[in-house]
Amino acid sequence: MSDASVFIAGPASWNQIVLLDRLPDPVPHMQFAEESWETLGGTSAGKALSLRGLGRTLLLYAAAGDDDAGRQVRAALETADVPVHWARSAETERHLNLMTRRGARVSLYLSSPAAQSDRDDAALQAAMKASEVIVLDLAAEPQRLLPLATATGRSIWVDVHDYDGTAEFHRPFLAAADVVFCNADRLDDPLAFLHGCIAAGASLAVCTLGAEGAVAVDAHGVEHRVAAVPVEVVDANGAGDAFFAGVLDARLAGHPVPESLAAGAWAASAVLRSRHLHPLLDPHLG
């Protein structure tokens, strides 16, 4: 494994996107899709693509099976020149995402890889130790890697997505995190949650607010806000991952929190204009 400034562990998937004028009501009915297409998915793949687009060196650690979906996932990341250490899985992660243009989403997980054995742990830990930042996304295998990542002493960034403040699965990630990202979808009081992360030892906590931008709390308890960049939205998948990547890239470059949040907003705006996780995929996936 070559040295990279960012090590990312987590999902890369093959997704079917169904664009609707509204999310379905929970009753039997018929509804027409505005559009549908297949594309690369997965929060870790999204972060890796955006970091690659920003010129950052990275290594993505993800799982894929020897199936059609796995071949499509590997080909998409290869065409975007994203370095990947692949774990073998019985099947590739697949999602059916019901979306609206405003970013509302229901993700149906059709398959999801389990945690791996410890066969590659020495090489994975060496790659983590050689990086400046370790990103561990919410999945069984990154959860297994938490003790190895913590032992490296490197900064750990986590994205707990639509955390509700109580779910048990997220807690080990939060306990290990130096930097925490989330969205406001299921938090009653996002600012209180961010301040709680800082009180628990994080150096930065960020909550994305969709069209309202994002809010962050730094290590001194100071609150920062950034507006979203106005853009005609084609597809909202991957925008949060792009925001994360933009902030991470700017922080690694030594920029303060306000400028880093602005970099995240601009990175997200580029992805919102694409029907894929990143414009890097546009020439290859159409």
N, C-alpha and C positions, 0 to 999 in steps of 0.2 A: 504494500500500500504506500502510495506517495504522500508526502507531507501536504497538508492543506490547512488553510487558516480556520476553516469551519468544518466540523464533523457533524453530520445530521443522521439521526436514526429514526426510522418510522415509515409510514405507509407510502407506497406507490401503487396506484390502482388503475383499472380500466373502467371508465364510467360511461353510462348512457345518460345524456342530459335531455330532459323534456321541459321545454319552456311553455309556461301556462300564463294566462292572464290573471289567474289567482290560484292559490293553493286549494286543493280539493277539500270540500266539506266532508266531515266524517259520517257520511250517509251514502247509501248506494245511489249512484247517478252516472251519467255519461258526460264527458268533458273533452273538448277538442284541444289538441296541442297546437301552439303557434309554430313551433319548430322542434326538431329533435336531431341529435347527432351523437357520435361516440368520440371520446377523447381520453387523453391521459388525465388521471386524477391522483388524489392522495396529497395530504397536507405537507408531507416531507418532500415529495417530488415538486410541489409548488414552491416551497422555500428554496430548494436547490436550483430550480430554473431561474428564479428571480435573482439569486445571488450570482449565478453564472452570467446572467444578462448584465449585471453590474460590474463584471470583471473580477469577482472575488473567487479565489481558489477554494475548493471544497471537496469533500468526499461524502457521498450519500450511501448509507447502508440501508438496504431495503430487501424485501423478499418477493419472489415471483415464482410461479410454477411453470412446468413444461407444457403449457396449454396455449390456446390461441391468444387469450388475454395477456398472458405473460410475454409472449413474443411481441405483441403490440406495445406493451409497456417498455420492454427493453429497447425496442427499435426507436421509440419516440425519444427516450432519454439519450440514446446514442446519437441520434441526428442533431440533438441540441448540445452535444459535446459535454454532457454531465457525467463526471466520473462516478461510477457506482461499484460498490462491493456487494455482490448479490448473495443473499441467502436462499437456499432452495426451499420451496414450499410445495405441499401437495396440490394446492390450487392458488391462483392469483386473486388478490383482493379485487372485488368488483362492486360497484355501486350503481343504483338507479337514483338519479337526482331530479326531483321535481322542483322547478325553479320559477320565480317570477323575475321580471326585469329589474325590480327594485331590490332584489337580493334575498327575498324570502325563499327558504329552502326546506325541503324534507328529503333526507338522504336515507335510502333503503340499502342496507348492507346485504349484498347477495352472497358474499363469501369474504372471509377474513383469515389471514394466516395466524397460526399459533406461535408461541414463543419457540425459539430455536434451542438446540443443545449448546453446550459450552465449547464445542469443537474449535471455533474461531476466536475464542475470547482473548487469547494472548495478542493476536494480531489486531483485534478491534481496540483493545485497551492501548496498544502502542500507537495506533492511529489517533485515538482520542487525546493521548498525552502529547502528541506532536502538533495538535491544533491549538488555536488560541481560544476558541469557544466550542462547546459541545451543545448541540440542539437535540433534545429528546422529546419526540412527539408522543401523543397518547396512543399507545398500542401495547400489546403484550410483550413484544421483544424489547422495545426501549425500557419498559418497566423492569424487565430482567436485568438490563444493563445499568440501572441506576447505581448500584454499589460500585461497579467498575468505574463508572464515570466520576463518581464522588471521590474515589481514591486517587484520581489523577491530579486533583487540585485545580483543574481548569474551571473556568466560568461555565456554569450550566444555565442554558436558556430553555424555558418550557412555554408551551402554548396550550392552555387548558380550555380554549374555545368557549363553548357555551356552558361553562361550569355554573352550577346552581348554588355553590357555597357549602354543600353538604356531601356530595357524592364521594364515596370511599376511594374509588379507583384513582381519583386525581390527587389525593393527599400525599402519597410518596413523591410525586413529581413536584408538588409545591414545597415540600420539606427540603428537597435537594436544590431548589432553584435559586440562582443569583438574580435572574431576571425573569419576570412573569408577564405573559401576555394572555389576554382573554377578550371576549366580547360581552356586550351588555344584555344579550338576549334573555338570560335567565337569572340575572342578578338583580335583587330588589334595590340595592344601594351600591353601584359600582365603585364610587369613591371610597366608601367605607371598606370595601374589599381590598382595594389597592393600598390604602393606608395600613390595613392589617397585614398585607404581604411585606411591606417595609418594616413594620414592627417585628415580624417574624424573622427578619434577616436578609430579605431581598434588597438589592441596591437600586432596582428600578422595577416599577410595575405599570403596565400599560393596558388600557381597555379601549378597544375600537367601538365606535358608535355608529357604524354604517355611514349614511349620508351626512351625519353630523360631525364626522371626523373622528377624533380620538382624544382621550384624556390620559395623563400619566402622573405618577407621583415618584419623585426622585428619592435618593437616599436621605435627604435632609427633610423630607416631608413636604417639599414644595410641589404644588400642583401646576401642571403644564397642559395646555390645550392646543390642538391644531385642527384647522378646518379641512374638510375633504376638498380635493381638487375637482372643480366642476368638469364633468365629462358625460358624453352620451354613452350610457351603459349598454354593452352588447351582451355580456355575461358576467355575473358577479363571482363565479367560482375562482378561487385562488387570490382574490383581492386581499383578504386578510393575511395570507401567507406572503404576498408581495410587500404589504406594509411591514410585516415582521422583518423581512429580508432587508428592506430599505433602512429601517432603524438599525439593524445589526451592522450592516455595511458602514453606515455613518459613524456608529460608535467605535467600531474597529479603526476607523480613520481618525479618531480623536475628536469628533465633533461633540458639542454639548447637547443636552437633551432637546431643547427647542428645535435646533437645526436638524437633529436626527429624526424627530417626529415629522418635520416637513419633508425630509427625504423619503420617509415611509409613505407619506401621502402621495408624493409624485410617483413612487414605484407602484402603488396600488392603482393609480389612474391609468398607467400603461396597460395593466392586466385587464381592467374593466372594459377596455376597447377591443379586447380579443375574445373570441369564443373558446379559447383554450386557456390552459393555466398560465401561459406566457406567450407573447408574440414570437418568441424563438421557435415555437411550434407551428406558426401559421403557414410557412412555406411547405411544410411536410404533411400536415393533417388537413389543410384546406379550410 
